[in-house]
């Protein structure tokens, strides 16, 4: 019997099939490498924190997490940091392996997405030495998983912070995240920057998103995240109220979180009231018209216009 010849460059079909098989086999490996790298980023950021007791580092995991969701540049980072500064809480920041997984998780049934969210955050808390303390997660994209979060952690609290979409657009325009010339850059979770259509863009409007003006694309971001977050049963607060009356908002939020009000109120006093209404000086008439064309109905529904 003749031995079967190994594929060579003279056998292009076999070479293509081998290439496809190699790619198929490498995809899980690549995913595992990326996930491990993201978990190491979590450990690097959280493990060195000072002042944590042994129980807070190695004790039984506390599943009363707090998820802070909302559009990027709405105050999610500030609010999560304020809650995470309370005794018995810790701010996880944006957990990189979870953020990287959101596009895939959002396409799954809520029950399956919930199982994976729980698995990711269990590993993240352990590698970050976050034990018997309440973790605060602040990835804005979790707005698209508000149905899965309570299934993953039934004792968790979800907080949705809303900010005037026009002010959000001002802030987004200062960042490189949505710009066409940033197509080769990426954030800490490996999520690319650029003008490409994200997973949450309506499938039939993907080309429109990618060719829209920067202001309209930013308004699209705000509208999409806010609508998604409001589809769940989250505790909703306004950035403008927080900046104007941190005591009232802090007391209400503390009651929702079952946390002490006084230190939370004090932490919330750091909100920047001067950024409220900045669109009046930062945006021109054309940009405001672009925002209204996409997000006007939601702005009116929320009472911002």
C-alpha positions as CSV (number, residue, x, y, z in Angstrom):
1,X,0.0,0.0,0.0
2,X,1.3,3.4,-0.9
3,X,1.8,5.8,2.0
4,X,-0.5,8.9,1.8
5,X,1.5,11.9,0.8
6,X,1.6,14.8,3.2
7,X,-0.1,18.0,1.8
8,X,2.3,20.3,-0.1
9,X,2.1,23.6,-1.8
10,X,1.2,21.6,-4.9
11,X,-2.1,20.6,-3.2
12,X,-3.7,24.0,-2.6
13,X,-7.1,22.6,-1.5
14,X,-5.5,20.4,1.2
15,X,-3.4,23.4,2.3
16,X,-6.5,25.6,2.6
17,X,-8.2,22.9,4.6
18,X,-5.2,22.5,6.9
19,X,-5.1,26.3,7.4
20,X,-8.8,26.4,8.3
21,X,-8.3,23.5,10.8
22,X,-5.4,25.2,12.4
23,X,-7.3,28.5,12.7
24,X,-10.3,26.6,14.2
25,X,-8.0,24.9,16.8
26,X,-6.2,28.1,17.6
27,X,-9.3,30.2,18.3
28,X,-10.0,28.6,21.7
29,X,-6.4,28.8,22.6
30,X,-6.2,32.5,21.7
31,X,-9.4,33.1,23.7
32,X,-7.9,31.4,26.7
33,X,-4.7,33.4,26.4
34,X,-6.7,36.7,26.2
35,X,-8.9,35.8,29.1
36,X,-5.9,34.8,31.2
37,X,-4.2,38.1,30.4
38,X,-7.3,40.1,31.3
39,X,-7.6,38.2,34.6
40,X,-4.0,39.0,35.4
41,X,-4.8,42.7,34.8
42,X,-7.5,42.4,37.4
43,X,-5.0,40.8,39.9
44,X,-2.4,43.5,39.2
45,X,-4.9,46.3,39.9
46,X,-6.7,44.9,42.9
47,X,-4.3,42.6,44.8
48,X,-1.8,45.3,45.9
49,X,-4.5,47.5,47.5
50,X,-3.7,48.6,51.0
51,X,-5.6,48.2,54.3
52,X,-7.5,45.0,53.4
53,X,-7.8,42.4,56.1
54,X,-7.1,38.7,55.6
55,X,-10.9,38.1,55.6
56,X,-11.4,40.8,53.0
57,X,-8.8,39.2,50.9
58,X,-9.3,35.4,51.4
59,X,-12.7,35.1,53.1
60,X,-15.9,33.7,51.7
61,X,-17.0,35.7,48.6
62,X,-19.8,38.2,49.3
63,X,-22.4,37.9,46.5
64,X,-24.1,41.2,47.3
65,X,-22.3,42.9,44.5
66,X,-23.2,46.3,43.1
67,X,-23.3,46.9,39.4
68,X,-23.1,50.5,38.2
69,X,-24.3,50.8,34.6
70,X,-25.0,53.6,32.2
71,X,-23.6,55.3,29.1
72,X,-19.9,55.9,29.0
73,X,-19.1,59.4,30.4
74,X,-22.2,59.5,32.5
75,X,-20.4,59.3,35.9
76,X,-20.2,55.5,36.2
77,X,-16.6,55.6,37.3
78,X,-17.2,58.4,39.8
79,X,-20.3,56.7,41.3
80,X,-18.6,53.2,41.5
81,X,-15.6,54.8,43.1
82,X,-17.8,56.5,45.7
83,X,-19.6,53.3,46.6
84,X,-16.4,51.3,46.6
85,X,-14.8,53.7,49.1
86,X,-17.3,52.7,51.8
87,X,-16.3,50.4,54.6
88,X,-17.1,46.8,53.5
89,X,-17.0,47.6,49.7
90,X,-14.3,47.6,47.1
91,X,-14.4,49.1,43.6
92,X,-13.4,46.5,41.0
93,X,-13.2,49.0,38.2
94,X,-14.1,47.7,34.8
95,X,-13.3,44.0,35.0
96,X,-11.4,43.4,31.8
97,X,-12.4,39.7,31.1
98,X,-16.1,40.5,31.7
99,X,-16.0,43.6,29.5
100,X,-14.3,41.7,26.7
101,X,-17.0,39.0,26.9
102,X,-20.0,41.3,26.9
103,X,-20.6,41.2,23.1
104,X,-20.8,37.4,23.2
105,X,-22.8,37.3,26.4
106,X,-25.4,39.7,25.1
107,X,-26.3,37.3,22.3
108,X,-26.9,34.4,24.8
109,X,-30.1,33.5,26.6
110,X,-30.1,35.3,30.0
111,X,-29.7,32.1,32.0
112,X,-26.5,31.1,30.1
113,X,-25.2,34.6,30.2
114,X,-25.8,34.7,33.9
115,X,-23.8,31.5,34.5
116,X,-20.9,32.9,32.6
117,X,-21.0,36.3,34.3
118,X,-20.9,34.6,37.7
119,X,-18.0,32.4,36.6
120,X,-16.0,35.3,35.3
121,X,-16.5,37.4,38.4
122,X,-15.9,34.6,40.8
123,X,-12.4,34.1,39.2
124,X,-11.8,37.8,39.1
125,X,-12.5,38.3,42.7
126,X,-10.3,35.4,43.7
127,X,-7.3,36.5,41.6
128,X,-7.8,40.1,42.8
129,X,-7.9,38.9,46.5
130,X,-11.4,40.2,47.0
131,X,-13.0,38.0,49.6
132,X,-15.7,38.9,52.2
133,X,-16.3,42.4,50.9
134,X,-19.0,43.7,48.6
135,X,-17.5,44.2,45.1
136,X,-18.6,47.1,42.9
137,X,-18.4,46.5,39.1
138,X,-18.6,49.5,36.8
139,X,-18.4,48.3,33.2
140,X,-20.9,50.5,31.2
141,X,-21.5,47.7,28.7
142,X,-23.2,45.7,31.4
143,X,-26.2,47.9,30.6
144,X,-26.8,45.3,27.9
145,X,-26.9,42.5,30.5
146,X,-29.3,43.9,33.0
147,X,-31.6,40.9,32.6
148,X,-28.8,38.5,33.3
149,X,-27.2,40.2,36.3
150,X,-29.9,39.4,38.9
151,X,-29.9,35.8,37.7
152,X,-26.1,35.7,38.2
153,X,-26.2,37.3,41.6
154,X,-29.8,37.4,43.1
155,X,-28.6,39.5,46.1
156,X,-26.8,42.1,43.9
157,X,-27.9,45.7,43.4
158,X,-27.9,47.3,39.9
159,X,-27.6,51.1,39.8
160,X,-28.2,53.1,36.6
161,X,-26.7,56.6,36.5
162,X,-28.2,58.8,33.8
163,X,-26.7,62.1,32.5
164,X,-27.9,64.6,30.0
165,X,-27.1,63.0,26.6
166,X,-25.8,66.3,25.3
167,X,-23.2,66.6,28.0
168,X,-22.3,62.9,27.4
169,X,-21.6,63.8,23.8
170,X,-19.3,66.6,24.8
171,X,-17.3,64.2,26.9
172,X,-17.2,61.4,24.3
173,X,-16.0,63.8,21.6
174,X,-12.9,64.4,23.8
175,X,-12.1,60.7,23.8
176,X,-10.6,58.6,21.0
177,X,-13.0,55.7,21.4
178,X,-15.3,56.4,18.4
179,X,-12.9,58.1,16.0
180,X,-12.1,56.7,12.6
181,X,-8.4,57.4,13.0
182,X,-8.2,55.2,16.1
183,X,-9.0,51.9,14.4
184,X,-5.7,50.4,15.5
185,X,-6.0,51.3,19.2
186,X,-7.7,49.4,21.9
187,X,-8.6,49.7,25.6
188,X,-7.2,47.6,28.5
189,X,-9.7,44.8,27.8
190,X,-8.5,44.6,24.2
191,X,-11.8,46.2,22.8
192,X,-10.8,48.2,19.7
193,X,-11.5,51.9,19.4
194,X,-12.8,53.3,16.1
195,X,-16.0,54.2,14.2
196,X,-17.0,50.6,13.5
197,X,-20.5,49.4,14.5
198,X,-20.6,47.7,17.9
199,X,-22.7,44.7,18.8
200,X,-25.5,46.9,20.0
201,X,-26.0,48.8,16.8
202,X,-29.2,47.9,14.9
203,X,-28.1,45.4,12.3
204,X,-29.8,47.2,9.4
205,X,-28.1,50.5,10.5
206,X,-24.5,49.4,10.8
207,X,-23.3,51.2,7.7
208,X,-25.2,54.3,8.8
209,X,-23.4,54.3,12.2
210,X,-20.0,54.0,10.6
211,X,-20.5,57.0,8.3
212,X,-22.4,59.2,10.8
213,X,-20.8,62.4,12.2
214,X,-18.9,62.1,15.4
215,X,-21.6,63.9,17.3
216,X,-24.4,61.7,16.0
217,X,-22.4,58.5,16.7
218,X,-21.8,59.7,20.3
219,X,-25.5,60.4,20.7
220,X,-26.2,56.9,19.4
221,X,-24.0,55.5,22.1
222,X,-25.8,57.4,24.8
223,X,-29.3,56.5,23.5
224,X,-28.4,52.8,23.1
225,X,-26.9,52.3,26.6
226,X,-29.7,54.3,28.4
227,X,-32.5,52.4,26.6
228,X,-30.8,49.0,27.4
229,X,-30.2,49.9,31.0
230,X,-33.8,51.1,31.5
231,X,-35.1,47.7,30.3
232,X,-34.0,46.2,33.6
233,X,-35.1,46.8,37.2
234,X,-32.2,49.1,38.2
235,X,-32.2,51.9,40.8
236,X,-32.0,54.9,38.6
237,X,-30.4,58.3,39.5
238,X,-29.4,61.4,37.6
239,X,-25.9,62.8,37.6
240,X,-27.4,66.3,37.7
241,X,-29.3,65.5,40.9
242,X,-26.2,63.9,42.4
243,X,-24.2,67.0,41.7
244,X,-26.9,69.4,43.0
245,X,-28.0,67.5,46.1
246,X,-25.5,64.8,47.1
247,X,-27.1,64.5,50.5
248,X,-30.6,63.5,49.3
249,X,-29.2,61.2,46.6
250,X,-26.7,59.7,48.9
251,X,-29.4,58.9,51.6
252,X,-31.7,57.3,49.0
253,X,-28.9,55.3,47.4
254,X,-27.6,54.1,50.7
255,X,-31.0,52.8,51.6
256,X,-31.1,50.9,48.3
257,X,-27.6,49.4,48.9
258,X,-28.2,48.7,52.6
259,X,-25.1,50.8,53.3
260,X,-24.2,53.7,55.7
261,X,-25.5,57.0,54.4
262,X,-23.0,59.4,55.9
263,X,-19.8,58.2,54.2
264,X,-21.6,57.8,50.9
265,X,-22.9,61.3,51.0
266,X,-19.5,62.6,51.8
267,X,-18.0,60.7,48.8
268,X,-20.7,62.0,46.5
269,X,-19.8,65.6,47.3
270,X,-16.9,65.2,44.9
271,X,-19.2,65.3,41.8
272,X,-18.3,68.1,39.4
273,X,-21.4,70.4,39.2
274,X,-19.6,72.7,36.7
275,X,-19.8,70.0,34.0
276,X,-23.6,70.1,34.1
277,X,-24.9,71.9,31.0
278,X,-21.5,72.1,29.3
279,X,-23.1,71.4,26.0
280,X,-24.3,75.0,25.9
281,X,-20.7,76.3,25.5
282,X,-19.1,73.3,23.8
283,X,-21.5,72.2,21.0
284,X,-22.5,74.2,18.0
285,X,-25.9,74.3,16.3
286,X,-25.0,71.6,13.8
287,X,-23.9,69.2,16.5
288,X,-27.0,69.8,18.6
289,X,-29.1,69.1,15.5
290,X,-27.3,65.8,15.0
291,X,-27.9,64.8,18.6
292,X,-31.5,65.6,18.4
293,X,-31.9,63.6,15.2
294,X,-30.8,60.5,16.9
295,X,-31.5,61.0,20.6
296,X,-34.1,63.7,20.7
297,X,-37.1,61.5,21.7
298,X,-35.2,60.0,24.6
299,X,-33.9,63.4,25.7
300,X,-37.5,64.6,25.8
301,X,-38.8,61.5,27.5
302,X,-36.3,62.0,30.3
303,X,-37.1,65.7,30.6
304,X,-33.8,67.1,29.5
305,X,-35.4,69.1,26.7
